[in-house]
Amino acid sequence: MALQPDLVIASIHTARATRLALERLGVPLLLMGVPNSIAASKQQIAEIGTAIGAEAAAARLNARINAAVAQARTNAAPVPVLLRQLSGLVPGRGTLVDELMRTAGLRNASADYGLNTWDILPLEYLVARPPRALLTDTTSDPRATRHPVFRRMAAHIVIRDYPDKLLRCGGPTIIPALARLQEIRDTRL
């Protein structure tokens, strides 16, 4: 509040007490949901652009996203991969990440495990039925390469780095997320 913001953009998951406090203080609040598609993310970009008087910048960002989508598309047969955070959290069907994977020519293998939109896949299930390829954050969380289970699995499956920061919300993150998925697709899986 010391910065006296003109607008606070918050998630619909922001604590109700925080939202009420901002309202009591008269701070304009723009609540945004978690986008579950490229289209929903682009719509949010346009809404934020309108709210802050930066419609042209929002349109330029959406054009860059359109270009990234066009570049990532492929006619090759989809390659099944499982994206799993080390916590066990897996994005399933109906998520932005699922659409990005499909756009880049990858098939989200979460359904093979009976997982829902965002679900937990315990390590035991992963070991019992390893995927063809596993995407996980090996850069910022070295447990993926140090943990004995992952070291043993690496001898039998492909493990590729997919930084957790690319799972955050969408917007401009879509561009590097698609680029990374495209790189993964183009490596030997």
TIRO-2110 file (N, C-alpha, C; in Angstrom, 1 decimal):
// TIRO-2110
0.8, -1.2, 0.0, N, 1, A
0.0, 0.0, 0.0, CA, 1, A
0.9, 1.3, 0.0, C, 1, A
2.1, 1.1, 0.4, N, 2, A
3.0, 2.3, 0.4, CA, 2, A
3.3, 2.8, -1.0, C, 2, A
3.1, 2.0, -2.0, N, 3, A
3.3, 2.4, -3.4, CA, 3, A
2.1, 3.0, -4.0, C, 3, A
1.0, 3.0, -3.3, N, 4, A
-0.3, 3.6, -3.7, CA, 4, A
-0.6, 3.1, -5.1, C, 4, A
-0.9, 1.9, -5.3, N, 5, A
-1.2, 1.3, -6.7, CA, 5, A
-2.5, 1.9, -7.3, C, 5, A
-2.4, 2.1, -8.6, N, 6, A
-3.6, 2.5, -9.3, CA, 6, A
-4.5, 1.3, -9.5, C, 6, A
-4.0, 0.1, -9.5, N, 7, A
-4.7, -1.1, -9.8, CA, 7, A
-3.9, -2.3, -9.2, C, 7, A
-4.7, -3.2, -8.6, N, 8, A
-4.0, -4.4, -8.2, CA, 8, A
-4.7, -5.6, -9.0, C, 8, A
-3.8, -6.3, -9.6, N, 9, A
-4.3, -7.5, -10.4, CA, 9, A
-4.1, -8.7, -9.5, C, 9, A
-5.1, -9.4, -9.2, N, 10, A
-5.0, -10.5, -8.2, CA, 10, A
-5.7, -11.8, -8.8, C, 10, A
-5.3, -12.9, -8.3, N, 11, A
-6.0, -14.2, -8.7, CA, 11, A
-7.3, -14.3, -7.9, C, 11, A
-8.2, -15.0, -8.5, N, 12, A
-9.4, -15.3, -7.8, CA, 12, A
-9.1, -16.2, -6.6, C, 12, A
-7.9, -16.7, -6.5, N, 13, A
-7.5, -17.5, -5.4, CA, 13, A
-6.9, -16.7, -4.3, C, 13, A
-6.7, -15.4, -4.5, N, 14, A
-6.2, -14.5, -3.5, CA, 14, A
-7.1, -14.6, -2.3, C, 14, A
-6.6, -14.6, -1.1, N, 15, A
-7.3, -14.7, 0.1, CA, 15, A
-8.4, -13.6, 0.2, C, 15, A
-9.6, -14.0, 0.6, N, 16, A
-10.8, -13.1, 0.6, CA, 16, A
-10.5, -11.9, 1.5, C, 16, A
-9.8, -12.2, 2.6, N, 17, A
-9.4, -11.1, 3.5, CA, 17, A
-8.6, -10.0, 2.8, C, 17, A
-7.7, -10.4, 2.0, N, 18, A
-6.8, -9.5, 1.2, CA, 18, A
-7.7, -8.7, 0.3, C, 18, A
-8.6, -9.4, -0.4, N, 19, A
-9.4, -8.7, -1.4, CA, 19, A
-10.3, -7.7, -0.7, C, 19, A
-10.9, -8.1, 0.5, N, 20, A
-11.8, -7.1, 1.2, CA, 20, A
-11.0, -5.9, 1.7, C, 20, A
-9.7, -6.2, 2.2, N, 21, A
-8.9, -5.1, 2.7, CA, 21, A
-8.6, -4.1, 1.5, C, 21, A
-8.3, -4.6, 0.4, N, 22, A
-8.0, -3.7, -0.8, CA, 22, A
-9.3, -2.9, -1.1, C, 22, A
-10.4, -3.6, -1.1, N, 23, A
-11.7, -2.9, -1.4, CA, 23, A
-12.0, -1.8, -0.4, C, 23, A
-11.7, -2.1, 0.9, N, 24, A
-12.0, -1.1, 2.0, CA, 24, A
-11.1, 0.1, 1.8, C, 24, A
-9.9, -0.1, 1.3, N, 25, A
-8.9, 1.0, 1.1, CA, 25, A
-9.2, 1.7, -0.2, C, 25, A
-10.1, 1.2, -1.0, N, 26, A
-10.5, 1.9, -2.2, CA, 26, A
-9.5, 1.7, -3.4, C, 26, A
-8.8, 0.6, -3.3, N, 27, A
-7.8, 0.2, -4.3, CA, 27, A
-8.6, -0.5, -5.4, C, 27, A
-8.6, -0.1, -6.6, N, 28, A
-9.2, -0.8, -7.7, CA, 28, A
-8.6, -2.2, -7.9, C, 28, A
-9.4, -3.2, -8.0, N, 29, A
-9.0, -4.6, -8.0, CA, 29, A
-9.5, -5.3, -9.3, C, 29, A
-8.6, -5.9, -10.0, N, 30, A
-9.0, -6.7, -11.2, CA, 30, A
-8.7, -8.2, -10.8, C, 30, A
-9.7, -9.0, -10.7, N, 31, A
-9.6, -10.4, -10.3, CA, 31, A
-9.5, -11.2, -11.6, C, 31, A
-8.5, -12.1, -11.7, N, 32, A
-8.3, -12.9, -12.8, CA, 32, A
-8.3, -14.4, -12.4, C, 32, A
-9.0, -15.2, -13.2, N, 33, A
-8.9, -16.6, -13.0, CA, 33, A
-7.7, -17.2, -13.6, C, 33, A
-7.5, -18.5, -13.4, N, 34, A
-6.4, -19.2, -14.0, CA, 34, A
-6.8, -19.7, -15.4, C, 34, A
-6.1, -19.2, -16.4, N, 35, A
-6.6, -19.5, -17.8, CA, 35, A
-6.3, -21.0, -18.1, C, 35, A
-7.2, -21.6, -18.7, N, 36, A
-7.1, -23.1, -19.0, CA, 36, A
-6.9, -23.3, -20.5, C, 36, A
-6.7, -22.2, -21.3, N, 37, A
-6.4, -22.4, -22.7, CA, 37, A
-5.6, -21.2, -23.2, C, 37, A
-5.1, -21.3, -24.4, N, 38, A
-4.4, -20.2, -25.0, CA, 38, A
-5.4, -19.0, -25.2, C, 38, A
-6.5, -19.3, -25.7, N, 39, A
-7.5, -18.3, -26.0, CA, 39, A
-7.9, -17.6, -24.7, C, 39, A
-8.1, -18.3, -23.6, N, 40, A
-8.4, -17.6, -22.3, CA, 40, A
-7.3, -16.8, -21.8, C, 40, A
-6.1, -17.2, -22.0, N, 41, A
-4.9, -16.4, -21.6, CA, 41, A
-4.8, -15.1, -22.5, C, 41, A
-5.0, -15.3, -23.8, N, 42, A
-5.0, -14.1, -24.6, CA, 42, A
-6.1, -13.1, -24.3, C, 42, A
-7.3, -13.6, -23.9, N, 43, A
-8.4, -12.8, -23.4, CA, 43, A
-8.0, -12.0, -22.2, C, 43, A
-7.3, -12.6, -21.2, N, 44, A
-6.8, -12.0, -20.0, CA, 44, A
-5.8, -10.9, -20.4, C, 44, A
-4.9, -11.1, -21.3, N, 45, A
-3.9, -10.1, -21.7, CA, 45, A
-4.7, -8.9, -22.3, C, 45, A
-5.7, -9.1, -23.1, N, 46, A
-6.5, -8.0, -23.6, CA, 46, A
-7.2, -7.3, -22.5, C, 46, A
-7.8, -8.0, -21.5, N, 47, A
-8.5, -7.3, -20.4, CA, 47, A
-7.5, -6.5, -19.6, C, 47, A
-6.3, -7.0, -19.3, N, 48, A
-5.3, -6.3, -18.5, CA, 48, A
-4.9, -5.0, -19.3, C, 48, A
-4.7, -5.2, -20.6, N, 49, A
-4.3, -4.1, -21.5, CA, 49, A
-5.3, -3.0, -21.4, C, 49, A
-6.6, -3.4, -21.5, N, 50, A
-7.6, -2.4, -21.4, CA, 50, A
-7.6, -1.7, -20.0, C, 50, A
-7.5, -2.5, -19.0, N, 51, A
-7.5, -1.9, -17.6, CA, 51, A
-6.4, -1.0, -17.3, C, 51, A
-5.3, -1.1, -18.0, N, 52, A
-4.1, -0.2, -17.7, CA, 52, A
-3.9, 0.7, -18.9, C, 52, A
-4.7, 0.7, -19.9, N, 53, A
-4.6, 1.7, -21.0, CA, 53, A
-3.4, 1.3, -21.9, C, 53, A
-3.2, 0.0, -22.0, N, 54, A
-2.1, -0.5, -22.9, CA, 54, A
-2.6, -1.5, -23.9, C, 54, A
-3.7, -1.1, -24.5, N, 55, A
-4.3, -2.0, -25.5, CA, 55, A
-3.3, -2.4, -26.6, C, 55, A
-2.5, -1.5, -27.1, N, 56, A
-1.6, -1.8, -28.2, CA, 56, A
-0.5, -2.8, -27.8, C, 56, A
0.0, -2.6, -26.6, N, 57, A
1.0, -3.5, -26.0, CA, 57, A
0.4, -4.9, -25.9, C, 57, A
-0.8, -5.0, -25.4, N, 58, A
-1.5, -6.3, -25.2, CA, 58, A
-1.7, -7.0, -26.6, C, 58, A
-2.1, -6.2, -27.6, N, 59, A
-2.2, -6.7, -28.9, CA, 59, A
-0.9, -7.2, -29.5, C, 59, A
0.2, -6.5, -29.2, N, 60, A
1.5, -7.0, -29.7, CA, 60, A
1.9, -8.3, -29.0, C, 60, A
1.6, -8.4, -27.7, N, 61, A
1.9, -9.7, -27.0, CA, 61, A
1.1, -10.8, -27.5, C, 61, A
-0.2, -10.6, -27.8, N, 62, A
-1.0, -11.6, -28.3, CA, 62, A
-0.6, -12.0, -29.7, C, 62, A
-0.1, -11.1, -30.5, N, 63, A
0.5, -11.4, -31.8, CA, 63, A
1.7, -12.3, -31.7, C, 63, A
2.6, -12.0, -30.7, N, 64, A
3.8, -12.8, -30.4, CA, 64, A
3.3, -14.2, -30.0, C, 64, A
2.3, -14.3, -29.2, N, 65, A
1.8, -15.7, -28.8, CA, 65, A
1.3, -16.4, -30.1, C, 65, A
0.5, -15.7, -30.9, N, 66, A
0.0, -16.3, -32.2, CA, 66, A
1.2, -16.9, -33.0, C, 66, A
2.3, -16.1, -33.1, N, 67, A
3.5, -16.5, -33.9, CA, 67, A
4.1, -17.7, -33.2, C, 67, A
4.2, -17.8, -31.9, N, 68, A
4.8, -18.9, -31.2, CA, 68, A
3.9, -20.2, -31.4, C, 68, A
2.6, -20.0, -31.4, N, 69, A
1.7, -21.2, -31.6, CA, 69, A
2.0, -21.7, -33.0, C, 69, A
2.0, -20.8, -34.0, N, 70, A
2.2, -21.2, -35.4, CA, 70, A
3.5, -21.9, -35.6, C, 70, A
4.6, -21.4, -34.9, N, 71, A
5.9, -22.0, -35.1, CA, 71, A
5.9, -23.4, -34.4, C, 71, A
5.2, -23.6, -33.3, N, 72, A
5.3, -24.8, -32.6, CA, 72, A
4.5, -26.0, -33.2, C, 72, A
3.5, -25.6, -34.0, N, 73, A
2.6, -26.6, -34.6, CA, 73, A
3.4, -27.6, -35.5, C, 73, A
2.9, -28.8, -35.5, N, 74, A
3.6, -29.9, -36.3, CA, 74, A
2.5, -30.8, -36.8, C, 74, A
2.8, -31.5, -37.9, N, 75, A
1.9, -32.6, -38.4, CA, 75, A
2.4, -33.9, -38.0, C, 75, A
3.5, -34.0, -37.2, N, 76, A
4.0, -35.3, -36.8, CA, 76, A
3.1, -36.0, -35.8, C, 76, A
3.2, -37.3, -35.7, N, 77, A
2.3, -38.0, -34.7, CA, 77, A
2.7, -37.6, -33.3, C, 77, A
1.7, -37.3, -32.5, N, 78, A
2.0, -36.9, -31.1, CA, 78, A
2.8, -37.9, -30.3, C, 78, A
3.8, -37.4, -29.6, N, 79, A
4.7, -38.2, -28.7, CA, 79, A
4.1, -38.2, -27.3, C, 79, A
3.9, -39.3, -26.7, N, 80, A
3.3, -39.3, -25.3, CA, 80, A
4.4, -38.9, -24.3, C, 80, A
4.1, -37.9, -23.5, N, 81, A
5.0, -37.5, -22.4, CA, 81, A
4.2, -37.2, -21.1, C, 81, A
4.8, -37.4, -20.0, N, 82, A
4.1, -37.1, -18.7, CA, 82, A
4.9, -35.9, -18.1, C, 82, A
4.2, -34.8, -17.8, N, 83, A
4.8, -33.7, -17.1, CA, 83, A
4.4, -33.8, -15.7, C, 83, A
5.4, -33.9, -14.8, N, 84, A
5.1, -34.1, -13.4, CA, 84, A
6.1, -33.2, -12.6, C, 84, A
5.5, -32.4, -11.7, N, 85, A
6.3, -31.7, -10.8, CA, 85, A
6.8, -32.6, -9.7, C, 85, A
7.9, -32.3, -9.1, N, 86, A
8.5, -33.2, -8.1, CA, 86, A
7.5, -33.4, -6.9, C, 86, A
6.6, -32.5, -6.7, N, 87, A
5.6, -32.7, -5.6, CA, 87, A
4.6, -33.8, -6.0, C, 87, A
4.6, -34.2, -7.2, N, 88, A
3.7, -35.2, -7.7, CA, 88, A
2.5, -34.6, -8.5, C, 88, A
2.4, -33.2, -8.5, N, 89, A
1.3, -32.6, -9.2, CA, 89, A
1.5, -32.7, -10.7, C, 89, A
0.4, -33.1, -11.4, N, 90, A
0.4, -33.4, -12.8, CA, 90, A
-0.7, -32.6, -13.5, C, 90, A
-0.4, -31.8, -14.5, N, 91, A
-1.5, -31.1, -15.2, CA, 91, A
-2.2, -32.1, -16.2, C, 91, A
-3.5, -32.2, -16.2, N, 92, A
-4.2, -33.1, -17.0, CA, 92, A
-5.0, -32.4, -18.1, C, 92, A
-5.9, -33.1, -18.6, N, 93, A
-6.8, -32.5, -19.7, CA, 93, A
-7.5, -31.3, -19.2, C, 93, A
-7.7, -30.4, -20.1, N, 94, A
-8.4, -29.1, -19.8, CA, 94, A
-7.6, -28.1, -19.1, C, 94, A
-6.2, -28.2, -19.2, N, 95, A
-5.3, -27.2, -18.6, CA, 95, A
-4.6, -26.5, -19.8, C, 95, A
-4.1, -25.3, -19.5, N, 96, A
-3.3, -24.6, -20.5, CA, 96, A
-2.1, -25.4, -20.9, C, 96, A
-1.5, -26.1, -19.9, N, 97, A
-0.3, -26.9, -20.3, CA, 97, A
-0.6, -28.0, -21.2, C, 97, A
-1.8, -28.6, -21.0, N, 98, A
-2.2, -29.7, -21.9, CA, 98, A
-2.4, -29.2, -23.3, C, 98, A
-3.0, -28.0, -23.5, N, 99, A
-3.1, -27.4, -24.8, CA, 99, A
-1.8, -27.1, -25.4, C, 99, A
-0.9, -26.5, -24.6, N, 100, A
0.5, -26.2, -25.1, CA, 100, A
1.2, -27.5, -25.6, C, 100, A
1.0, -28.6, -24.8, N, 101, A
1.7, -29.8, -25.2, CA, 101, A
1.1, -30.3, -26.5, C, 101, A
-0.2, -30.3, -26.7, N, 102, A
-0.8, -30.7, -27.9, CA, 102, A
-0.4, -29.9, -29.1, C, 102, A
-0.3, -28.6, -28.9, N, 103, A
0.1, -27.6, -29.9, CA, 103, A
1.5, -28.0, -30.4, C, 103, A
2.4, -28.4, -29.5, N, 104, A
3.8, -28.7, -29.8, CA, 104, A
4.0, -30.1, -30.3, C, 104, A
2.9, -30.8, -30.5, N, 105, A
3.1, -32.2, -31.0, CA, 105, A
3.4, -33.3, -29.9, C, 105, A
3.0, -33.0, -28.7, N, 106, A
3.2, -33.9, -27.6, CA, 106, A
1.8, -34.4, -27.1, C, 106, A
1.7, -35.6, -26.6, N, 107, A
0.4, -36.1, -26.0, CA, 107, A
0.6, -36.2, -24.5, C, 107, A
-0.2, -35.5, -23.8, N, 108, A
-0.2, -35.5, -22.4, CA, 108, A
-0.6, -36.9, -21.9, C, 108, A
0.3, -37.6, -21.3, N, 109, A
0.1, -39.0, -20.8, CA, 109, A
-0.6, -39.1, -19.5, C, 109, A
-1.1, -37.9, -18.9, N, 110, A
-1.7, -38.0, -17.6, CA, 110, A
-3.0, -38.9, -17.6, C, 110, A
-3.7, -38.9, -18.7, N, 111, A
-4.9, -39.7, -18.8, CA, 111, A
-4.6, -41.2, -18.7, C, 111, A
-3.4, -41.6, -19.1, N, 112, A
-3.0, -43.0, -19.0, CA, 112, A
-2.9, -43.4, -17.6, C, 112, A
-2.8, -42.5, -16.7, N, 113, A
-2.8, -42.8, -15.2, CA, 113, A
-4.1, -42.5, -14.5, C, 113, A
-5.1, -42.2, -15.3, N, 114, A
-6.5, -41.9, -14.8, CA, 114, A
-6.5, -40.6, -14.0, C, 114, A
-5.7, -39.6, -14.4, N, 115, A
-5.6, -38.4, -13.6, CA, 115, A
-6.6, -37.3, -14.2, C, 115, A
-7.0, -36.4, -13.3, N, 116, A
-7.9, -35.4, -13.6, CA, 116, A
-7.2, -34.1, -14.0, C, 116, A
-7.9, -33.0, -14.1, N, 117, A
-7.4, -31.8, -14.6, CA, 117, A
-6.0, -31.4, -13.9, C, 117, A
-6.0, -31.3, -12.6, N, 118, A
-4.7, -31.1, -11.9, CA, 118, A
-4.8, -32.2, -10.8, C, 118, A
-3.9, -33.1, -10.8, N, 119, A
-4.0, -34.3, -9.9, CA, 119, A
-2.6, -34.6, -9.4, C, 119, A
-2.6, -35.5, -8.4, N, 120, A
-1.3, -36.0, -7.8, CA, 120, A
-1.0, -37.4, -8.3, C, 120, A
0.2, -37.6, -8.8, N, 121, A
0.6, -38.9, -9.2, CA, 121, A
1.8, -39.3, -8.3, C, 121, A
1.5, -40.2, -7.3, N, 122, A
2.5, -40.6, -6.4, CA, 122, A
3.7, -41.3, -7.1, C, 122, A
4.8, -41.1, -6.5, N, 123, A
6.1, -41.7, -7.1, CA, 123, A
5.9, -43.2, -7.4, C, 123, A
5.2, -43.9, -6.5, N, 124, A
5.1, -45.3, -6.6, CA, 124, A
4.4, -45.7, -7.9, C, 124, A
3.4, -44.9, -8.3, N, 125, A
2.7, -45.2, -9.6, CA, 125, A
3.6, -44.9, -10.8, C, 125, A
4.4, -43.9, -10.6, N, 126, A
5.3, -43.5, -11.7, CA, 126, A
6.3, -44.7, -11.9, C, 126, A
6.8, -45.2, -10.8, N, 127, A
7.8, -46.3, -10.9, CA, 127, A
7.1, -47.6, -11.4, C, 127, A
5.9, -47.9, -11.0, N, 128, A
5.2, -49.1, -11.4, CA, 128, A
4.9, -49.0, -12.9, C, 128, A
4.6, -47.9, -13.4, N, 129, A
4.2, -47.7, -14.8, CA, 129, A
4.9, -46.5, -15.4, C, 129, A
6.2, -46.6, -15.6, N, 130, A
7.0, -45.4, -16.1, CA, 130, A
6.5, -45.0, -17.5, C, 130, A
6.5, -43.7, -17.7, N, 131, A
6.1, -43.2, -19.0, CA, 131, A
7.2, -43.3, -20.0, C, 131, A
6.9, -43.1, -21.3, N, 132, A
8.0, -43.1, -22.3, CA, 132, A
9.0, -42.0, -22.1, C, 132, A
8.4, -40.8, -21.7, N, 133, A
9.2, -39.7, -21.4, CA, 133, A
8.6, -38.9, -20.3, C, 133, A
9.5, -38.4, -19.4, N, 134, A
9.0, -37.6, -18.2, CA, 134, A
9.6, -36.2, -18.3, C, 134, A
8.7, -35.2, -18.2, N, 135, A
9.2, -33.8, -18.1, CA, 135, A
9.0, -33.4, -16.7, C, 135, A
10.1, -32.8, -16.2, N, 136, A
10.1, -32.4, -14.8, CA, 136, A
11.2, -31.3, -14.6, C, 136, A
11.1, -30.5, -13.6, N, 137, A
12.1, -29.4, -13.4, CA, 137, A
13.4, -30.0, -12.8, C, 137, A
14.3, -30.2, -13.7, N, 138, A
15.6, -30.8, -13.2, CA, 138, A
16.6, -29.7, -13.0, C, 138, A
16.3, -28.5, -13.4, N, 139, A
17.3, -27.3, -13.3, CA, 139, A
17.2, -26.7, -11.9, C, 139, A
16.0, -26.2, -11.6, N, 140, A
15.9, -25.5, -10.3, CA, 140, A
15.6, -26.4, -9.1, C, 140, A
15.3, -27.7, -9.4, N, 141, A
15.1, -28.7, -8.3, CA, 141, A
15.9, -29.9, -8.6, C, 141, A
17.2, -30.0, -8.2, N, 142, A
18.1, -31.1, -8.5, CA, 142, A
17.7, -32.4, -8.0, C, 142, A
16.6, -32.5, -7.1, N, 143, A
16.2, -33.8, -6.6, CA, 143, A
15.8, -34.7, -7.8, C, 143, A
15.4, -34.1, -8.9, N, 144, A
15.0, -34.9, -10.1, CA, 144, A
16.2, -35.7, -10.6, C, 144, A
17.4, -35.3, -10.4, N, 145, A
18.5, -36.0, -10.9, CA, 145, A
19.3, -36.7, -9.8, C, 145, A
19.1, -36.3, -8.6, N, 146, A
19.8, -36.9, -7.5, CA, 146, A
19.0, -38.1, -6.8, C, 146, A
17.7, -38.0, -6.8, N, 147, A
16.9, -39.0, -6.1, CA, 147, A
17.2, -40.4, -6.8, C, 147, A
17.4, -41.4, -5.9, N, 148, A
17.8, -42.7, -6.5, CA, 148, A
16.7, -43.3, -7.5, C, 148, A
15.4, -43.0, -7.2, N, 149, A
14.4, -43.5, -8.1, CA, 149, A
14.5, -42.9, -9.4, C, 149, A
14.7, -41.6, -9.5, N, 150, A
14.9, -40.9, -10.8, CA, 150, A
16.1, -41.3, -11.5, C, 150, A
17.2, -41.5, -10.8, N, 151, A
18.4, -42.0, -11.4, CA, 151, A
18.2, -43.4, -12.0, C, 151, A
17.5, -44.3, -11.3, N, 152, A
17.2, -45.6, -11.9, CA, 152, A
16.3, -45.5, -13.1, C, 152, A
15.3, -44.6, -13.0, N, 153, A
14.4, -44.5, -14.1, CA, 153, A
15.0, -43.9, -15.4, C, 153, A
16.0, -43.0, -15.2, N, 154, A
16.7, -42.4, -16.3, CA, 154, A
17.4, -43.4, -17.2, C, 154, A
17.7, -44.6, -16.7, N, 155, A
18.3, -45.6, -17.5, CA, 155, A
17.3, -46.3, -18.4, C, 155, A
16.0, -46.1, -18.1, N, 156, A
14.9, -46.8, -18.9, CA, 156, A
14.0, -45.8, -19.7, C, 156, A
13.9, -44.6, -19.2, N, 157, A
13.0, -43.6, -19.9, CA, 157, A
13.8, -42.3, -20.2, C, 157, A
13.2, -41.5, -21.0, N, 158, A
13.8, -40.2, -21.3, CA, 158, A
13.2, -39.2, -20.2, C, 158, A
14.2, -38.5, -19.6, N, 159, A
13.8, -37.4, -18.7, CA, 159, A
14.3, -36.1, -19.2, C, 159, A
13.4, -35.2, -19.4, N, 160, A
13.8, -33.8, -20.0, CA, 160, A
13.4, -32.8, -19.0, C, 160, A
14.2, -31.7, -19.0, N, 161, A
13.9, -30.6, -18.1, CA, 161, A
12.8, -29.8, -18.6, C, 161, A
11.8, -29.5, -17.7, N, 162, A
10.7, -28.6, -18.0, CA, 162, A
10.6, -27.7, -16.7, C, 162, A
11.1, -26.5, -16.7, N, 163, A
11.1, -25.7, -15.5, CA, 163, A
9.7, -25.4, -15.0, C, 163, A
9.5, -25.5, -13.7, N, 164, A
8.2, -25.2, -13.1, CA, 164, A
7.7, -23.8, -13.5, C, 164, A
8.7, -22.8, -13.7, N, 165, A
8.3, -21.4, -14.0, CA, 165, A
7.5, -21.4, -15.3, C, 165, A
7.6, -22.4, -16.1, N, 166, A
6.8, -22.4, -17.4, CA, 166, A
5.4, -22.9, -17.2, C, 166, A
5.1, -23.3, -16.0, N, 167, A
3.7, -23.8, -15.6, CA, 167, A
2.9, -22.6, -15.1, C, 167, A
3.5, -21.5, -14.9, N, 168, A
2.8, -20.4, -14.2, CA, 168, A
1.9, -19.6, -15.1, C, 168, A
0.6, -19.8, -15.0, N, 169, A
-0.5, -19.0, -15.5, CA, 169, A
-0.6, -18.8, -17.0, C, 169, A
0.3, -18.5, -17.7, N, 170, A
0.1, -18.2, -19.1, CA, 170, A
0.7, -16.9, -19.5, C, 170, A
-0.1, -16.1, -20.2, N, 171, A
0.3, -14.8, -20.7, CA, 171, A
1.7, -14.9, -21.4, C, 171, A
2.6, -14.0, -21.1, N, 172, A
3.9, -14.1, -21.9, CA, 172, A
4.7, -15.4, -21.7, C, 172, A
4.3, -16.1, -20.6, N, 173, A
5.0, -17.4, -20.4, CA, 173, A
4.7, -18.4, -21.5, C, 173, A
3.6, -18.3, -22.2, N, 174, A
3.2, -19.2, -23.2, CA, 174, A
4.4, -19.3, -24.3, C, 174, A
5.0, -18.2, -24.6, N, 175, A
6.0, -18.1, -25.6, CA, 175, A
7.2, -19.0, -25.3, C, 175, A
7.9, -18.9, -24.1, N, 176, A
9.0, -19.8, -23.8, CA, 176, A
8.5, -21.2, -23.5, C, 176, A
7.3, -21.4, -23.0, N, 177, A
6.8, -22.7, -22.7, CA, 177, A
6.7, -23.5, -24.1, C, 177, A
6.1, -22.8, -25.1, N, 178, A
6.0, -23.5, -26.4, CA, 178, A
7.3, -23.8, -27.0, C, 178, A
8.3, -22.9, -26.8, N, 179, A
9.6, -23.1, -27.4, CA, 179, A
10.3, -24.3, -26.7, C, 179, A
10.1, -24.4, -25.4, N, 180, A
10.7, -25.5, -24.7, CA, 180, A
10.1, -26.8, -25.1, C, 180, A
8.8, -26.8, -25.2, N, 181, A
8.1, -28.1, -25.6, CA, 181, A
8.5, -28.5, -27.0, C, 181, A
8.7, -27.5, -27.9, N, 182, A
9.1, -27.8, -29.2, CA, 182, A
10.5, -28.3, -29.2, C, 182, A
11.4, -27.8, -28.4, N, 183, A
12.8, -28.4, -28.2, CA, 183, A
12.7, -29.8, -27.8, C, 183, A
11.8, -30.1, -26.8, N, 184, A
11.7, -31.4, -26.3, CA, 184, A
11.2, -32.4, -27.4, C, 184, A
10.2, -31.9, -28.1, N, 185, A
9.7, -32.7, -29.2, CA, 185, A
10.7, -33.0, -30.2, C, 185, A
11.6, -32.1, -30.5, N, 186, A
12.6, -32.2, -31.5, CA, 186, A
13.8, -33.1, -31.1, C, 186, A
13.9, -33.4, -29.8, N, 187, A
15.0, -34.3, -29.3, CA, 187, A
14.5, -35.7, -29.5, C, 187, A
15.4, -36.6, -29.3, N, 188, A
15.0, -38.0, -29.5, CA, 188, A
14.2, -38.5, -28.3, C, 188, A
12.9, -38.7, -28.5, N, 189, A
12.1, -39.2, -27.4, CA, 189, A
11.8, -40.7, -27.7, C, 189, A
END
